[in-house]
Amino acid sequence: MSASMHDAQLHAARLPRMPQRQLAHIPGDYGLPVLGNTLEFLRDFQGLVHRKAAKYGPVFRSNAFFQRSVTLLGPDANEFVLRDTDHVFSSRAAWNPMLERLFTDGLMLRDFADHKFHRRMLQQAFKKNALAGYMTRMNPRIAAGIRGWPEGHTFRFFDHIKSLLLDVGAETFLGLDMGPQAQQVNQAFVDAVEASLAVLRLPIPGTTWQRGLRGRRFLEQFMTGLIPAKRAGDGDDFFSELCRAADDEGEATLSDQDIMNHMIFLLFAAHDTTTSTLSSVIHALAQHPEWQERLAQEYFSLGTDTLAHHDLERLPQTTWVFREALRMFPPLPTIPRRTVTEVTWQGYRLPANTLVSVVPLHTHYMPEYWQHPERFDPERFSPARAEDKQHFFQWVPFGGGHHKCIGLNFAELQTKLFLFHFLRRYRVSVEQGYRMPYQLVPLAVPKDGLPVQIRRRMTA
């Protein structure tokens, strides 16, 4: 461990639970008494950021969820915070107040050397050979799963894709057929995610917070109950591999507690973020049927009923659509950190323990980098236009630097695999004039479940 990383780990461990409040030297305001900007944050986060940026500039202070913070905007700010060359920014300290009792010690809630060690252990799940193996399992599961979807009348796409991806994730990562427990596991994740934004955090029956804690307990019992058999067995799923993981000397390196925490967080990340992404993609495709046809023809041209890993590079238009949907609706529209020591950005002093946020959603709509950013225009990612190549940190739906999403390649693979099977079988539509109402935090999801209709595609 480098000296700077070691020092950062020590500083992060000593941070108070709540962030710095002495930020009056930063431009901005704290909003309403007590509530601050919380209501605006929940109701119209993108508008809130835009209004504050117009009034105060690309560095401003605000107050939401009883925490004062500083927001830094633009690709340079994204690079400064996410690349974190000097080990100044703690992810754990930023996320813990919201997530520590719900997604305890997940990879996103680890820092510096500790994060580096655990990331290395988990990385094996996302290597090329592993991803190719996942595709073998996922192809029949996705193809079979969508065959039973209702045709010719309106249904909530979000609910159906969430259920399907939970089944796919359970088989891919856990080596399980969820069966009757699927609904319980799904509801446990829903309750835990919703509880992350709970203002009242008291164990009062019937509250959002209490339901979240109950969901967490269920997931803990579910995962820990599987570990003994996974340790003893010879399964090739990721859960089994993680249970048997060893260091270079052949010694076991992860405790049952570590494994349980990682599997809960991994299944959440693989499940909920891809659900968010696919909801955005399907919404866009339903509004732009010409792109449905372009993608369907791309799939039919492969001449196969099953997508293999080597086929992925032959789907350039699908890649553009995937990236454009994530530009417009990144699953994490804002990314928080806490400073472990004082640091300066563009002349502004950020004291130790300052809650700092960068905002991918804002960067993704900056007209300095994107032509007509409000338009759905996948060809902006084509080699001929390459709008995303002006700055390495202008397109950051998966974050960046040390904490760049470990499962980004899996998310893209799973999205392409679903679209391959779905668009070869169906055309999808929404009511004329429909615009999906988004809940942007904690994850970008459709408030109304995305009502769609699907109809069987009769010919290529």
SVG drawing of the C-alpha trace seen along z (x, -y; Angstrom):
<svg xmlns="http://www.w3.org/2000/svg" viewBox="-55 -34 59 64">
<polyline fill="none" stroke="black" stroke-width="0.4" points="0.0,0.0 1.4,-3.4 1.9,-6.0 -0.7,-8.3 -3.2,-5.5 -2.4,-4.4 -2.8,-8.0 -6.1,-8.4 -7.4,-5.2 -6.6,-6.5 -8.1,-9.9 -11.3,-8.4 -11.7,-6.1 -11.6,-9.2 -14.2,-11.3 -17.3,-12.2 -20.5,-10.5 -22.0,-13.8 -20.2,-16.0 -18.7,-19.5 -21.2,-22.3 -18.9,-25.3 -19.2,-26.1 -20.3,-29.7 -17.3,-30.7 -18.7,-28.6 -21.3,-30.3 -24.8,-29.0 -27.7,-28.7 -29.1,-26.1 -32.7,-26.3 -35.6,-26.1 -35.2,-26.0 -34.6,-22.4 -35.5,-20.7 -33.1,-22.7 -33.2,-21.6 -34.5,-18.1 -38.0,-18.6 -36.5,-20.1 -33.9,-17.3 -36.6,-14.7 -39.1,-16.5 -36.8,-17.9 -33.1,-17.1 -32.0,-18.0 -33.8,-21.3 -32.4,-22.1 -28.8,-21.6 -29.5,-23.7 -31.0,-26.6 -28.2,-26.6 -25.5,-26.4 -27.1,-29.3 -27.2,-31.4 -23.9,-30.5 -21.7,-28.8 -20.1,-25.4 -19.2,-25.2 -22.0,-25.7 -23.2,-24.7 -26.6,-23.2 -28.4,-21.2 -30.4,-18.0 -31.3,-15.2 -29.9,-17.3 -26.4,-17.3 -24.7,-20.3 -22.6,-19.7 -20.6,-21.2 -21.4,-20.4 -18.7,-20.5 -19.9,-20.5 -18.3,-19.5 -15.9,-16.9 -12.9,-18.5 -14.6,-18.2 -15.6,-14.6 -12.0,-13.8 -10.7,-15.6 -13.1,-13.8 -13.4,-10.4 -9.8,-9.8 -8.7,-11.0 -5.0,-10.9 -4.1,-12.1 -6.5,-9.8 -8.5,-12.6 -12.1,-11.5 -13.9,-8.8 -16.7,-6.9 -17.5,-5.0 -18.0,-8.1 -20.2,-9.7 -22.5,-6.7 -22.5,-5.3 -25.1,-7.7 -27.5,-6.5 -26.6,-2.9 -24.5,-1.4 -27.3,0.5 -28.9,1.5 -26.0,2.5 -23.3,2.9 -19.7,3.1 -20.6,3.4 -17.8,2.6 -19.0,-1.0 -18.8,-1.4 -15.1,-0.6 -12.1,-2.9 -8.5,-3.0 -6.5,0.2 -9.5,2.0 -11.4,1.3 -8.5,2.3 -8.2,5.7 -11.9,6.5 -12.3,5.2 -9.5,7.5 -11.3,10.5 -14.6,9.6 -12.9,8.8 -12.8,12.4 -16.6,12.4 -16.3,9.9 -13.4,11.2 -13.9,12.1 -14.1,15.9 -16.6,15.4 -18.8,13.1 -18.8,15.6 -20.0,18.3 -22.7,16.0 -24.1,15.6 -24.4,19.3 -26.7,19.3 -28.5,16.1 -29.5,16.8 -32.1,19.5 -33.3,17.8 -34.0,14.5 -35.5,16.0 -37.9,18.1 -38.7,15.3 -40.0,12.9 -42.2,15.5 -44.8,15.2 -45.1,11.4 -48.6,10.1 -49.1,9.1 -51.6,6.6 -52.5,4.8 -50.7,2.4 -48.4,3.7 -45.7,2.2 -42.4,2.9 -40.4,2.0 -42.0,4.7 -41.5,7.4 -37.9,6.6 -37.1,6.4 -38.5,9.8 -36.8,11.3 -33.4,9.8 -33.6,11.1 -34.1,14.6 -31.2,14.1 -29.0,12.7 -29.8,15.4 -28.9,18.1 -25.8,16.2 -24.3,15.2 -25.8,17.5 -26.3,20.7 -29.9,20.9 -33.3,21.2 -35.2,18.7 -38.5,20.4 -41.1,19.3 -38.6,17.2 -38.1,14.8 -40.9,12.5 -39.6,12.3 -36.0,11.5 -37.3,8.9 -39.4,7.2 -36.5,7.2 -34.3,5.3 -37.2,2.9 -37.7,2.2 -33.9,1.7 -33.5,-0.7 -36.6,-2.8 -35.3,-3.0 -32.1,-4.6 -34.0,-7.8 -36.0,-7.5 -35.9,-10.7 -37.3,-9.1 -34.8,-6.4 -36.4,-4.9 -37.5,-1.2 -41.2,-2.1 -43.4,0.6 -44.9,-0.3 -42.3,-2.9 -40.1,-2.8 -37.0,-2.5 -38.4,0.5 -39.3,2.2 -35.8,1.6 -34.2,3.1 -36.5,6.1 -35.6,6.6 -31.9,6.4 -32.3,9.1 -34.1,11.4 -31.3,11.0 -28.7,11.7 -30.5,14.9 -31.0,15.9 -27.4,15.5 -25.7,16.9 -27.9,20.0 -26.3,20.8 -22.7,20.3 -21.8,23.7 -22.9,25.7 -21.2,23.2 -17.9,23.5 -18.1,27.3 -19.3,27.7 -17.6,27.5 -20.1,25.1 -18.8,22.7 -21.2,19.9 -19.7,16.7 -21.1,17.3 -19.2,20.6 -16.0,19.1 -16.1,16.3 -16.7,18.7 -13.6,20.7 -11.5,17.6 -7.9,17.7 -4.9,15.4 -1.6,16.1 -0.6,18.4 -3.7,20.5 -5.3,19.1 -9.0,18.3 -9.3,14.5 -13.0,13.7 -15.2,14.3 -18.8,15.5 -19.7,11.9 -17.7,10.5 -19.2,12.9 -22.7,12.2 -22.2,8.5 -20.7,8.7 -23.4,11.0 -26.2,8.7 -24.6,5.7 -23.5,7.4 -27.0,8.8 -28.5,5.4 -26.1,3.6 -26.4,6.1 -30.2,6.2 -31.3,2.7 -28.9,0.7 -29.6,2.9 -33.3,2.6 -32.9,-1.2 -30.8,-1.1 -33.2,1.2 -36.2,-0.9 -34.5,-4.0 -33.6,-2.1 -37.1,-0.7 -38.7,-4.0 -36.4,-5.6 -37.0,-2.8 -40.7,-2.9 -40.7,-6.6 -38.3,-6.0 -39.6,-2.9 -37.1,-3.6 -34.3,-2.6 -36.2,0.6 -36.1,1.6 -32.4,0.7 -31.5,2.8 -33.7,5.7 -32.0,5.8 -28.7,5.7 -29.7,8.9 -31.2,10.7 -28.1,10.1 -26.1,12.2 -28.0,15.3 -28.2,16.9 -30.9,17.5 -28.3,17.3 -26.0,14.4 -22.4,15.4 -19.7,13.2 -17.8,12.8 -21.0,11.4 -21.1,8.4 -18.5,6.4 -20.8,6.9 -23.5,4.7 -22.3,1.2 -25.8,-0.4 -26.9,1.3 -23.8,-0.1 -24.8,-3.6 -28.3,-3.1 -27.0,-1.8 -24.7,-4.7 -27.2,-7.3 -29.8,-6.0 -27.2,-6.1 -26.2,-9.6 -29.8,-10.8 -30.7,-8.8 -27.6,-7.6 -28.6,-5.2 -26.7,-7.3 -27.4,-10.9 -25.1,-12.2 -22.1,-10.7 -21.0,-11.7 -17.7,-11.7 -16.3,-13.1 -12.9,-14.8 -10.5,-13.1 -8.2,-16.1 -8.5,-19.7 -8.3,-20.2 -8.7,-23.1 -10.7,-23.1 -10.7,-26.1 -9.7,-28.4 -12.3,-27.2 -11.2,-25.6 -13.0,-22.3 -12.3,-21.6 -11.7,-18.0 -15.0,-16.1 -16.8,-18.1 -19.5,-16.2 -18.7,-16.7 -20.9,-15.7 -20.3,-15.5 -23.3,-15.2 -23.1,-12.9 -26.7,-13.9 -25.6,-17.6 -22.4,-16.8 -24.4,-14.6 -26.5,-17.6 -23.8,-20.3 -24.2,-21.8 -20.4,-22.5 -20.0,-18.7 -23.2,-17.4 -25.1,-18.7 -28.8,-19.1 -28.4,-17.2 -32.2,-16.9 -32.6,-14.8 -32.3,-11.0 -29.5,-10.7 -27.5,-7.5 -25.4,-8.4 -23.6,-11.0 -21.6,-7.9 -20.7,-6.7 -17.0,-6.9 -18.0,-9.6 -19.3,-12.0 -17.6,-10.7 -19.2,-13.5 -18.2,-11.5 -14.5,-11.7 -13.8,-15.4 -13.1,-14.7 -12.5,-11.3 -14.9,-12.3 -17.8,-13.8 -19.7,-10.5 -19.6,-8.9 -22.8,-6.8 -20.6,-4.2 -18.5,-6.7 -14.8,-6.6 -11.4,-6.1 -10.8,-3.6 -14.6,-3.2 -15.7,-2.9 -18.5,-0.4 -16.9,3.1 -19.9,4.5 -20.1,2.1 -19.2,4.8 -21.8,7.1 -24.4,4.4 -23.7,3.8 -23.7,7.5 -27.0,8.1 -28.6,5.2 -27.5,6.3 -28.6,9.9 -32.1,8.8 -32.5,6.5 -31.3,9.2 -34.1,11.6 -36.7,9.0 -36.5,7.0 -36.3,10.1 -39.6,11.2 -41.5,8.0 -42.2,4.4 -42.8,2.2 -44.9,-1.0 -46.2,-3.6 -49.2,-5.9 -48.8,-8.8 -47.4,-11.8 -46.2,-9.7 -43.2,-11.0 -41.9,-8.7 -42.0,-10.4 -38.6,-9.7 -37.7,-9.3 -34.0,-10.2 -32.8,-9.3 -31.5,-7.0 -31.7,-5.3 -33.2,-6.5 -36.5,-4.5 -39.9,-5.2 -42.4,-6.5 -45.3,-4.8 -43.6,-1.5 -43.3,-2.5 -46.6,-1.3 -46.0,0.3 -47.6,2.6 -45.8,5.3 -46.8,7.0 -45.3,10.1 -42.9,9.3 -44.0,11.6 -41.1,11.2 -37.5,10.0"/>
</svg>
